Amino acid sequence: MSCIAPTPLLTAKDVAGYFQVSVRTIRRWRRDGQLSAPLQIGGSFRWRATDLQDCLRASPLNGTTRQMVPRDNIGADRC
């Protein structure tokens, strides 16, 4: 039997750390459609790490005053 690692699901706090911004900014980006659509599990929102990486690669950082550098190992410590 082959074991396939699930795609890590990230909280707003995790995503904020990934983009080096506040949780409030992540909530605003979600509301404004600037992030990939999250999964809603109960009352909580979760993002797939791969969706965020794809979003970052696909979108230029227009209008930002500082460069956002995501961590390479996001979700690596999750099972």
PDB file with one MODEL, atoms N, CA, C and O in Angstrom:
MODEL        1
ATOM      1  N   MET A   1       0.844  -1.174   0.000  1.00  0.00           N
ATOM      2  CA  MET A   1       0.000   0.000   0.000  1.00  0.00           C
ATOM      3  C   MET A   1       0.891   1.239   0.000  1.00  0.00           C
ATOM      4  O   MET A   1       1.834   1.340   0.784  1.00  0.00           O
ATOM      5  N   SER A   2       0.588   2.150  -0.863  1.00  0.00           N
ATOM      6  CA  SER A   2       1.372   3.368  -0.980  1.00  0.00           C
ATOM      7  C   SER A   2       0.798   4.455  -0.073  1.00  0.00           C
ATOM      8  O   SER A   2      -0.418   4.596   0.057  1.00  0.00           O
ATOM      9  N   CYS A   3       1.678   5.204   0.537  1.00  0.00           N
ATOM     10  CA  CYS A   3       1.257   6.277   1.435  1.00  0.00           C
ATOM     11  C   CYS A   3       1.450   7.615   0.719  1.00  0.00           C
ATOM     12  O   CYS A   3       2.572   7.983   0.371  1.00  0.00           O
ATOM     13  N   ILE A   4       0.377   8.320   0.509  1.00  0.00           N
ATOM     14  CA  ILE A   4       0.444   9.625  -0.139  1.00  0.00           C
ATOM     15  C   ILE A   4       0.273  10.692   0.928  1.00  0.00           C
ATOM     16  O   ILE A   4      -0.720  10.699   1.655  1.00  0.00           O
ATOM     17  N   ALA A   5       1.236  11.586   1.019  1.00  0.00           N
ATOM     18  CA  ALA A   5       1.162  12.654   2.004  1.00  0.00           C
ATOM     19  C   ALA A   5       0.082  13.640   1.598  1.00  0.00           C
ATOM     20  O   ALA A   5       0.060  14.094   0.454  1.00  0.00           O
ATOM     21  N   PRO A   6      -0.820  13.980   2.523  1.00  0.00           N
ATOM     22  CA  PRO A   6      -1.854  14.952   2.186  1.00  0.00           C
ATOM     23  C   PRO A   6      -1.262  16.351   2.045  1.00  0.00           C
ATOM     24  O   PRO A   6      -0.226  16.662   2.633  1.00  0.00           O
ATOM     25  N   THR A   7      -1.925  17.177   1.270  1.00  0.00           N
ATOM     26  CA  THR A   7      -1.507  18.563   1.134  1.00  0.00           C
ATOM     27  C   THR A   7      -1.780  19.264   2.451  1.00  0.00           C
ATOM     28  O   THR A   7      -2.893  19.190   2.972  1.00  0.00           O
ATOM     29  N   PRO A   8      -0.779  19.945   3.000  1.00  0.00           N
ATOM     30  CA  PRO A   8      -0.994  20.634   4.278  1.00  0.00           C
ATOM     31  C   PRO A   8      -2.081  21.704   4.156  1.00  0.00           C
ATOM     32  O   PRO A   8      -2.153  22.427   3.162  1.00  0.00           O
ATOM     33  N   LEU A   9      -2.919  21.787   5.180  1.00  0.00           N
ATOM     34  CA  LEU A   9      -3.928  22.838   5.263  1.00  0.00           C
ATOM     35  C   LEU A   9      -3.462  23.866   6.272  1.00  0.00           C
ATOM     36  O   LEU A   9      -3.075  23.517   7.388  1.00  0.00           O
ATOM     37  N   LEU A  10      -3.497  25.122   5.891  1.00  0.00           N
ATOM     38  CA  LEU A  10      -2.933  26.194   6.691  1.00  0.00           C
ATOM     39  C   LEU A  10      -4.009  27.130   7.219  1.00  0.00           C
ATOM     40  O   LEU A  10      -4.980  27.430   6.524  1.00  0.00           O
ATOM     41  N   THR A  11      -3.830  27.587   8.448  1.00  0.00           N
ATOM     42  CA  THR A  11      -4.730  28.560   9.051  1.00  0.00           C
ATOM     43  C   THR A  11      -4.358  29.962   8.567  1.00  0.00           C
ATOM     44  O   THR A  11      -3.339  30.146   7.901  1.00  0.00           O
ATOM     45  N   ALA A  12      -5.187  30.940   8.903  1.00  0.00           N
ATOM     46  CA  ALA A  12      -4.880  32.335   8.554  1.00  0.00           C
ATOM     47  C   ALA A  12      -3.558  32.762   9.194  1.00  0.00           C
ATOM     48  O   ALA A  12      -2.797  33.528   8.602  1.00  0.00           O
ATOM     49  N   LYS A  13      -3.288  32.268  10.396  1.00  0.00           N
ATOM     50  CA  LYS A  13      -2.018  32.596  11.060  1.00  0.00           C
ATOM     51  C   LYS A  13      -0.838  31.999  10.291  1.00  0.00           C
ATOM     52  O   LYS A  13       0.188  32.657  10.119  1.00  0.00           O
ATOM     53  N   ASP A  14      -0.981  30.777   9.837  1.00  0.00           N
ATOM     54  CA  ASP A  14       0.067  30.133   9.040  1.00  0.00           C
ATOM     55  C   ASP A  14       0.311  30.913   7.740  1.00  0.00           C
ATOM     56  O   ASP A  14       1.454  31.150   7.349  1.00  0.00           O
ATOM     57  N   VAL A  15      -0.782  31.301   7.086  1.00  0.00           N
ATOM     58  CA  VAL A  15      -0.684  32.027   5.824  1.00  0.00           C
ATOM     59  C   VAL A  15      -0.030  33.396   6.053  1.00  0.00           C
ATOM     60  O   VAL A  15       0.770  33.851   5.237  1.00  0.00           O
ATOM     61  N   ALA A  16      -0.376  34.042   7.163  1.00  0.00           N
ATOM     62  CA  ALA A  16       0.237  35.334   7.497  1.00  0.00           C
ATOM     63  C   ALA A  16       1.748  35.181   7.649  1.00  0.00           C
ATOM     64  O   ALA A  16       2.503  36.033   7.182  1.00  0.00           O
ATOM     65  N   GLY A  17       2.194  34.114   8.292  1.00  0.00           N
ATOM     66  CA  GLY A  17       3.622  33.854   8.419  1.00  0.00           C
ATOM     67  C   GLY A  17       4.272  33.576   7.075  1.00  0.00           C
ATOM     68  O   GLY A  17       5.405  33.990   6.827  1.00  0.00           O
ATOM     69  N   TYR A  18       3.553  32.875   6.208  1.00  0.00           N
ATOM     70  CA  TYR A  18       4.044  32.545   4.870  1.00  0.00           C
ATOM     71  C   TYR A  18       4.319  33.812   4.066  1.00  0.00           C
ATOM     72  O   TYR A  18       5.356  33.929   3.414  1.00  0.00           O
ATOM     73  N   PHE A  19       3.376  34.767   4.119  1.00  0.00           N
ATOM     74  CA  PHE A  19       3.517  36.008   3.370  1.00  0.00           C
ATOM     75  C   PHE A  19       4.155  37.142   4.168  1.00  0.00           C
ATOM     76  O   PHE A  19       4.374  38.231   3.637  1.00  0.00           O
ATOM     77  N   GLN A  20       4.452  36.888   5.439  1.00  0.00           N
ATOM     78  CA  GLN A  20       5.075  37.885   6.322  1.00  0.00           C
ATOM     79  C   GLN A  20       4.213  39.137   6.451  1.00  0.00           C
ATOM     80  O   GLN A  20       4.701  40.262   6.340  1.00  0.00           O
ATOM     81  N   VAL A  21       2.922  38.919   6.688  1.00  0.00           N
ATOM     82  CA  VAL A  21       1.973  40.000   6.913  1.00  0.00           C
ATOM     83  C   VAL A  21       1.130  39.638   8.130  1.00  0.00           C
ATOM     84  O   VAL A  21       1.296  38.558   8.697  1.00  0.00           O
ATOM     85  N   SER A  22       0.235  40.523   8.537  1.00  0.00           N
ATOM     86  CA  SER A  22      -0.620  40.248   9.688  1.00  0.00           C
ATOM     87  C   SER A  22      -1.803  39.361   9.295  1.00  0.00           C
ATOM     88  O   SER A  22      -2.147  39.243   8.119  1.00  0.00           O
ATOM     89  N   VAL A  23      -2.412  38.744  10.302  1.00  0.00           N
ATOM     90  CA  VAL A  23      -3.615  37.940  10.080  1.00  0.00           C
ATOM     91  C   VAL A  23      -4.733  38.834   9.540  1.00  0.00           C
ATOM     92  O   VAL A  23      -5.534  38.399   8.713  1.00  0.00           O
ATOM     93  N   ARG A  24      -4.784  40.059   9.999  1.00  0.00           N
ATOM     94  CA  ARG A  24      -5.784  41.012   9.511  1.00  0.00           C
ATOM     95  C   ARG A  24      -5.652  41.224   7.989  1.00  0.00           C
ATOM     96  O   ARG A  24      -6.651  41.310   7.274  1.00  0.00           O
ATOM     97  N   THR A  25      -4.414  41.306   7.521  1.00  0.00           N
ATOM     98  CA  THR A  25      -4.172  41.454   6.081  1.00  0.00           C
ATOM     99  C   THR A  25      -4.660  40.222   5.328  1.00  0.00           C
ATOM    100  O   THR A  25      -5.260  40.349   4.260  1.00  0.00           O
ATOM    101  N   ILE A  26      -4.412  39.043   5.864  1.00  0.00           N
ATOM    102  CA  ILE A  26      -4.878  37.807   5.227  1.00  0.00           C
ATOM    103  C   ILE A  26      -6.390  37.804   5.134  1.00  0.00           C
ATOM    104  O   ILE A  26      -6.945  37.421   4.105  1.00  0.00           O
ATOM    105  N   ARG A  27      -7.066  38.226   6.193  1.00  0.00           N
ATOM    106  CA  ARG A  27      -8.537  38.284   6.171  1.00  0.00           C
ATOM    107  C   ARG A  27      -9.029  39.278   5.116  1.00  0.00           C
ATOM    108  O   ARG A  27     -10.015  39.017   4.427  1.00  0.00           O
ATOM    109  N   ARG A  28      -8.344  40.411   4.991  1.00  0.00           N
ATOM    110  CA  ARG A  28      -8.713  41.406   3.988  1.00  0.00           C
ATOM    111  C   ARG A  28      -8.481  40.849   2.584  1.00  0.00           C
ATOM    112  O   ARG A  28      -9.332  40.995   1.707  1.00  0.00           O
ATOM    113  N   TRP A  29      -7.318  40.205   2.372  1.00  0.00           N
ATOM    114  CA  TRP A  29      -7.025  39.611   1.066  1.00  0.00           C
ATOM    115  C   TRP A  29      -8.063  38.562   0.698  1.00  0.00           C
ATOM    116  O   TRP A  29      -8.482  38.482  -0.457  1.00  0.00           O
ATOM    117  N   ARG A  30      -8.486  37.748   1.684  1.00  0.00           N
ATOM    118  CA  ARG A  30      -9.510  36.721   1.431  1.00  0.00           C
ATOM    119  C   ARG A  30     -10.818  37.394   1.039  1.00  0.00           C
ATOM    120  O   ARG A  30     -11.448  37.002   0.057  1.00  0.00           O
ATOM    121  N   ARG A  31     -11.226  38.395   1.791  1.00  0.00           N
ATOM    122  CA  ARG A  31     -12.472  39.118   1.524  1.00  0.00           C
ATOM    123  C   ARG A  31     -12.458  39.767   0.137  1.00  0.00           C
ATOM    124  O   ARG A  31     -13.462  39.763  -0.575  1.00  0.00           O
ATOM    125  N   ASP A  32     -11.297  40.325  -0.232  1.00  0.00           N
ATOM    126  CA  ASP A  32     -11.168  41.036  -1.513  1.00  0.00           C
ATOM    127  C   ASP A  32     -10.835  40.119  -2.686  1.00  0.00           C
ATOM    128  O   ASP A  32     -10.736  40.589  -3.820  1.00  0.00           O
ATOM    129  N   GLY A  33     -10.659  38.813  -2.436  1.00  0.00           N
ATOM    130  CA  GLY A  33     -10.373  37.863  -3.506  1.00  0.00           C
ATOM    131  C   GLY A  33      -8.931  37.890  -3.997  1.00  0.00           C
ATOM    132  O   GLY A  33      -8.648  37.430  -5.104  1.00  0.00           O
ATOM    133  N   GLN A  34      -8.015  38.422  -3.188  1.00  0.00           N
ATOM    134  CA  GLN A  34      -6.612  38.495  -3.598  1.00  0.00           C
ATOM    135  C   GLN A  34      -5.844  37.206  -3.322  1.00  0.00           C
ATOM    136  O   GLN A  34      -4.728  37.042  -3.815  1.00  0.00           O
ATOM    137  N   LEU A  35      -6.412  36.299  -2.554  1.00  0.00           N
ATOM    138  CA  LEU A  35      -5.809  34.987  -2.304  1.00  0.00           C
ATOM    139  C   LEU A  35      -6.650  33.930  -2.994  1.00  0.00           C
ATOM    140  O   LEU A  35      -7.811  34.162  -3.331  1.00  0.00           O
ATOM    141  N   SER A  36      -6.054  32.771  -3.198  1.00  0.00           N
ATOM    142  CA  SER A  36      -6.832  31.655  -3.713  1.00  0.00           C
ATOM    143  C   SER A  36      -7.940  31.344  -2.713  1.00  0.00           C
ATOM    144  O   SER A  36      -7.789  31.585  -1.515  1.00  0.00           O
ATOM    145  N   ALA A  37      -9.034  30.817  -3.202  1.00  0.00           N
ATOM    146  CA  ALA A  37     -10.178  30.536  -2.341  1.00  0.00           C
ATOM    147  C   ALA A  37      -9.809  29.483  -1.298  1.00  0.00           C
ATOM    148  O   ALA A  37      -9.260  28.436  -1.639  1.00  0.00           O
ATOM    149  N   PRO A  38     -10.107  29.757  -0.037  1.00  0.00           N
ATOM    150  CA  PRO A  38      -9.814  28.770   1.007  1.00  0.00           C
ATOM    151  C   PRO A  38     -10.905  27.707   1.081  1.00  0.00           C
ATOM    152  O   PRO A  38     -11.998  27.873   0.539  1.00  0.00           O
ATOM    153  N   LEU A  39     -10.588  26.628   1.753  1.00  0.00           N
ATOM    154  CA  LEU A  39     -11.592  25.620   2.086  1.00  0.00           C
ATOM    155  C   LEU A  39     -12.266  26.093   3.363  1.00  0.00           C
ATOM    156  O   LEU A  39     -11.605  26.663   4.231  1.00  0.00           O
ATOM    157  N   GLN A  40     -13.549  25.874   3.495  1.00  0.00           N
ATOM    158  CA  GLN A  40     -14.218  26.202   4.745  1.00  0.00           C
ATOM    159  C   GLN A  40     -14.588  24.900   5.423  1.00  0.00           C
ATOM    160  O   GLN A  40     -15.358  24.097   4.895  1.00  0.00           O
ATOM    161  N   ILE A  41     -14.020  24.707   6.608  1.00  0.00           N
ATOM    162  CA  ILE A  41     -14.264  23.505   7.391  1.00  0.00           C
ATOM    163  C   ILE A  41     -14.957  23.969   8.666  1.00  0.00           C
ATOM    164  O   ILE A  41     -14.336  24.571   9.541  1.00  0.00           O
ATOM    165  N   GLY A  42     -16.242  23.684   8.757  1.00  0.00           N
ATOM    166  CA  GLY A  42     -17.020  24.249   9.860  1.00  0.00           C
ATOM    167  C   GLY A  42     -17.018  25.760   9.719  1.00  0.00           C
ATOM    168  O   GLY A  42     -17.402  26.283   8.673  1.00  0.00           O
ATOM    169  N   GLY A  43     -16.593  26.467  10.752  1.00  0.00           N
ATOM    170  CA  GLY A  43     -16.505  27.923  10.695  1.00  0.00           C
ATOM    171  C   GLY A  43     -15.103  28.416  10.415  1.00  0.00           C
ATOM    172  O   GLY A  43     -14.844  29.618  10.487  1.00  0.00           O
ATOM    173  N   SER A  44     -14.193  27.509  10.097  1.00  0.00           N
ATOM    174  CA  SER A  44     -12.787  27.869   9.900  1.00  0.00           C
ATOM    175  C   SER A  44     -12.405  27.830   8.429  1.00  0.00           C
ATOM    176  O   SER A  44     -12.925  27.023   7.659  1.00  0.00           O
ATOM    177  N   PHE A  45     -11.497  28.708   8.054  1.00  0.00           N
ATOM    178  CA  PHE A  45     -10.954  28.726   6.702  1.00  0.00           C
ATOM    179  C   PHE A  45      -9.567  28.111   6.717  1.00  0.00           C
ATOM    180  O   PHE A  45      -8.771  28.376   7.617  1.00  0.00           O
ATOM    181  N   ARG A  46      -9.281  27.289   5.718  1.00  0.00           N
ATOM    182  CA  ARG A  46      -7.967  26.673   5.573  1.00  0.00           C
ATOM    183  C   ARG A  46      -7.545  26.788   4.120  1.00  0.00           C
ATOM    184  O   ARG A  46      -8.364  26.667   3.209  1.00  0.00           O
ATOM    185  N   TRP A  47      -6.256  27.023   3.914  1.00  0.00           N
ATOM    186  CA  TRP A  47      -5.691  27.113   2.573  1.00  0.00           C
ATOM    187  C   TRP A  47      -4.748  25.951   2.349  1.00  0.00           C
ATOM    188  O   TRP A  47      -4.046  25.528   3.267  1.00  0.00           O
ATOM    189  N   ARG A  48      -4.727  25.431   1.128  1.00  0.00           N
ATOM    190  CA  ARG A  48      -3.734  24.423   0.750  1.00  0.00           C
ATOM    191  C   ARG A  48      -2.419  25.147   0.482  1.00  0.00           C
ATOM    192  O   ARG A  48      -2.404  26.183  -0.182  1.00  0.00           O
ATOM    193  N   ALA A  49      -1.321  24.610   0.992  1.00  0.00           N
ATOM    194  CA  ALA A  49      -0.006  25.220   0.788  1.00  0.00           C
ATOM    195  C   ALA A  49       0.314  25.317  -0.700  1.00  0.00           C
ATOM    196  O   ALA A  49       0.878  26.315  -1.150  1.00  0.00           O
ATOM    197  N   THR A  50      -0.039  24.300  -1.457  1.00  0.00           N
ATOM    198  CA  THR A  50       0.251  24.315  -2.895  1.00  0.00           C
ATOM    199  C   THR A  50      -0.517  25.418  -3.616  1.00  0.00           C
ATOM    200  O   THR A  50       0.002  26.009  -4.563  1.00  0.00           O
ATOM    201  N   ASP A  51      -1.755  25.708  -3.181  1.00  0.00           N
ATOM    202  CA  ASP A  51      -2.537  26.790  -3.786  1.00  0.00           C
ATOM    203  C   ASP A  51      -1.869  28.140  -3.544  1.00  0.00           C
ATOM    204  O   ASP A  51      -1.849  28.992  -4.432  1.00  0.00           O
ATOM    205  N   LEU A  52      -1.324  28.336  -2.346  1.00  0.00           N
ATOM    206  CA  LEU A  52      -0.649  29.605  -2.029  1.00  0.00           C
ATOM    207  C   LEU A  52       0.630  29.757  -2.838  1.00  0.00           C
ATOM    208  O   LEU A  52       0.942  30.850  -3.313  1.00  0.00           O
ATOM    209  N   GLN A  53       1.369  28.669  -2.997  1.00  0.00           N
ATOM    210  CA  GLN A  53       2.596  28.727  -3.792  1.00  0.00           C
ATOM    211  C   GLN A  53       2.267  29.055  -5.243  1.00  0.00           C
ATOM    212  O   GLN A  53       2.963  29.851  -5.873  1.00  0.00           O
ATOM    213  N   ASP A  54       1.205  28.445  -5.776  1.00  0.00           N
ATOM    214  CA  ASP A  54       0.773  28.731  -7.147  1.00  0.00           C
ATOM    215  C   ASP A  54       0.317  30.184  -7.282  1.00  0.00           C
ATOM    216  O   ASP A  54       0.617  30.846  -8.276  1.00  0.00           O
ATOM    217  N   CYS A  55      -0.396  30.665  -6.295  1.00  0.00           N
ATOM    218  CA  CYS A  55      -0.888  32.044  -6.290  1.00  0.00           C
ATOM    219  C   CYS A  55       0.284  33.026  -6.287  1.00  0.00           C
ATOM    220  O   CYS A  55       0.258  34.028  -7.001  1.00  0.00           O
ATOM    221  N   LEU A  56       1.290  32.744  -5.500  1.00  0.00           N
ATOM    222  CA  LEU A  56       2.456  33.617  -5.414  1.00  0.00           C
ATOM    223  C   LEU A  56       3.223  33.629  -6.735  1.00  0.00           C
ATOM    224  O   LEU A  56       3.689  34.681  -7.171  1.00  0.00           O
ATOM    225  N   ARG A  57       3.355  32.474  -7.368  1.00  0.00           N
ATOM    226  CA  ARG A  57       4.062  32.396  -8.653  1.00  0.00           C
ATOM    227  C   ARG A  57       3.288  33.108  -9.768  1.00  0.00           C
ATOM    228  O   ARG A  57       3.887  33.720 -10.652  1.00  0.00           O
ATOM    229  N   ALA A  58       1.958  33.023  -9.720  1.00  0.00           N
ATOM    230  CA  ALA A  58       1.134  33.562 -10.799  1.00  0.00           C
ATOM    231  C   ALA A  58       0.913  35.069 -10.712  1.00  0.00           C
ATOM    232  O   ALA A  58       0.643  35.707 -11.730  1.00  0.00           O
ATOM    233  N   SER A  59       1.022  35.646  -9.523  1.00  0.00           N
ATOM    234  CA  SER A  59       0.682  37.054  -9.348  1.00  0.00           C
ATOM    235  C   SER A  59       1.909  37.912  -9.098  1.00  0.00           C
ATOM    236  O   SER A  59       2.707  37.609  -8.211  1.00  0.00           O
ATOM    237  N   PRO A  60       2.070  38.983  -9.870  1.00  0.00           N
ATOM    238  CA  PRO A  60       3.141  39.926  -9.568  1.00  0.00           C
ATOM    239  C   PRO A  60       2.799  40.674  -8.281  1.00  0.00           C
ATOM    240  O   PRO A  60       1.627  40.836  -7.941  1.00  0.00           O
ATOM    241  N   LEU A  61       3.808  41.117  -7.585  1.00  0.00           N
ATOM    242  CA  LEU A  61       3.596  41.827  -6.324  1.00  0.00           C
ATOM    243  C   LEU A  61       3.390  43.317  -6.603  1.00  0.00           C
ATOM    244  O   LEU A  61       4.242  44.141  -6.268  1.00  0.00           O
ATOM    245  N   ASN A  62       2.268  43.653  -7.212  1.00  0.00           N
ATOM    246  CA  ASN A  62       1.968  45.032  -7.576  1.00  0.00           C
ATOM    247  C   ASN A  62       1.593  45.845  -6.353  1.00  0.00           C
ATOM    248  O   ASN A  62       0.811  45.401  -5.513  1.00  0.00           O
ATOM    249  N   GLY A  63       2.162  47.045  -6.262  1.00  0.00           N
ATOM    250  CA  GLY A  63       1.769  47.980  -5.223  1.00  0.00           C
ATOM    251  C   GLY A  63       2.308  47.680  -3.843  1.00  0.00           C
ATOM    252  O   GLY A  63       1.886  48.309  -2.872  1.00  0.00           O
ATOM    253  N   THR A  64       3.222  46.746  -3.727  1.00  0.00           N
ATOM    254  CA  THR A  64       3.768  46.460  -2.405  1.00  0.00           C
ATOM    255  C   THR A  64       5.014  47.287  -2.172  1.00  0.00           C
ATOM    256  O   THR A  64       5.724  47.647  -3.111  1.00  0.00           O
ATOM    257  N   THR A  65       5.270  47.584  -0.908  1.00  0.00           N
ATOM    258  CA  THR A  65       6.443  48.388  -0.587  1.00  0.00           C
ATOM    259  C   THR A  65       7.584  47.539  -0.066  1.00  0.00           C
ATOM    260  O   THR A  65       8.710  48.020   0.062  1.00  0.00           O
ATOM    261  N   ARG A  66       7.303  46.272   0.237  1.00  0.00           N
ATOM    262  CA  ARG A  66       8.372  45.386   0.667  1.00  0.00           C
ATOM    263  C   ARG A  66       8.210  44.042  -0.012  1.00  0.00           C
ATOM    264  O   ARG A  66       7.105  43.624  -0.358  1.00  0.00           O
ATOM    265  N   GLN A  67       9.327  43.383  -0.192  1.00  0.00           N
ATOM    266  CA  GLN A  67       9.306  42.088  -0.865  1.00  0.00           C
ATOM    267  C   GLN A  67       8.839  41.020   0.110  1.00  0.00           C
ATOM    268  O   GLN A  67       9.310  40.970   1.246  1.00  0.00           O
ATOM    269  N   MET A  68       7.915  40.163  -0.323  1.00  0.00           N
ATOM    270  CA  MET A  68       7.445  39.063   0.509  1.00  0.00           C
ATOM    271  C   MET A  68       8.204  37.808   0.113  1.00  0.00           C
ATOM    272  O   MET A  68       8.211  37.429  -1.059  1.00  0.00           O
ATOM    273  N   VAL A  69       8.838  37.166   1.071  1.00  0.00           N
ATOM    274  CA  VAL A  69       9.602  35.957   0.787  1.00  0.00           C
ATOM    275  C   VAL A  69       9.009  34.826   1.614  1.00  0.00           C
ATOM    276  O   VAL A  69       9.177  34.799   2.833  1.00  0.00           O
ATOM    277  N   PRO A  70       8.307  33.879   0.958  1.00  0.00           N
ATOM    278  CA  PRO A  70       7.712  32.779   1.705  1.00  0.00           C
ATOM    279  C   PRO A  70       8.768  31.807   2.206  1.00  0.00           C
ATOM    280  O   PRO A  70       9.839  31.667   1.615  1.00  0.00           O
ATOM    281  N   ARG A  71       8.447  31.141   3.306  1.00  0.00           N
ATOM    282  CA  ARG A  71       9.335  30.098   3.815  1.00  0.00           C
ATOM    283  C   ARG A  71       9.250  28.897   2.894  1.00  0.00           C
ATOM    284  O   ARG A  71       8.172  28.545   2.415  1.00  0.00           O
ATOM    285  N   ASP A  72      10.394  28.269   2.648  1.00  0.00           N
ATOM    286  CA  ASP A  72      10.437  27.108   1.752  1.00  0.00           C
ATOM    287  C   ASP A  72       9.774  25.879   2.350  1.00  0.00           C
ATOM    288  O   ASP A  72       9.244  25.045   1.616  1.00  0.00           O
ATOM    289  N   ASN A  73       9.796  25.755   3.663  1.00  0.00           N
ATOM    290  CA  ASN A  73       9.343  24.511   4.279  1.00  0.00           C
ATOM    291  C   ASN A  73       7.956  24.650   4.901  1.00  0.00           C
ATOM    292  O   ASN A  73       7.662  23.980   5.891  1.00  0.00           O
ATOM    293  N   ILE A  74       7.108  25.493   4.350  1.00  0.00           N
ATOM    294  CA  ILE A  74       5.780  25.688   4.915  1.00  0.00           C
ATOM    295  C   ILE A  74       5.035  24.363   4.936  1.00  0.00           C
ATOM    296  O   ILE A  74       4.932  23.680   3.917  1.00  0.00           O
ATOM    297  N   GLY A  75       4.531  24.014   6.074  1.00  0.00           N
ATOM    298  CA  GLY A  75       3.767  22.787   6.216  1.00  0.00           C
ATOM    299  C   GLY A  75       4.611  21.528   6.295  1.00  0.00           C
ATOM    300  O   GLY A  75       4.056  20.433   6.392  1.00  0.00           O
ATOM    301  N   ALA A  76       5.922  21.643   6.258  1.00  0.00           N
ATOM    302  CA  ALA A  76       6.789  20.456   6.274  1.00  0.00           C
ATOM    303  C   ALA A  76       6.688  19.702   7.591  1.00  0.00           C
ATOM    304  O   ALA A  76       6.920  18.494   7.633  1.00  0.00           O
ATOM    305  N   ASP A  77       6.344  20.404   8.667  1.00  0.00           N
ATOM    306  CA  ASP A  77       6.287  19.758   9.969  1.00  0.00           C
ATOM    307  C   ASP A  77       4.904  19.185  10.264  1.00  0.00           C
ATOM    308  O   ASP A  77       4.657  18.729  11.381  1.00  0.00           O
ATOM    309  N   ARG A  78       4.004  19.200   9.295  1.00  0.00           N
ATOM    310  CA  ARG A  78       2.650  18.686   9.504  1.00  0.00           C
ATOM    311  C   ARG A  78       2.510  17.301   8.890  1.00  0.00           C
ATOM    312  O   ARG A  78       3.200  16.952   7.931  1.00  0.00           O
ATOM    313  N   CYS A  79       1.609  16.529   9.460  1.00  0.00           N
ATOM    314  CA  CYS A  79       1.325  15.183   8.928  1.00  0.00           C
ATOM    315  C   CYS A  79       0.025  15.171   8.196  1.00  0.00           C
ATOM    316  O   CYS A  79      -0.383  14.131   7.680  1.00  0.00           O
TER     317      CYS A  79
ENDMDL
END
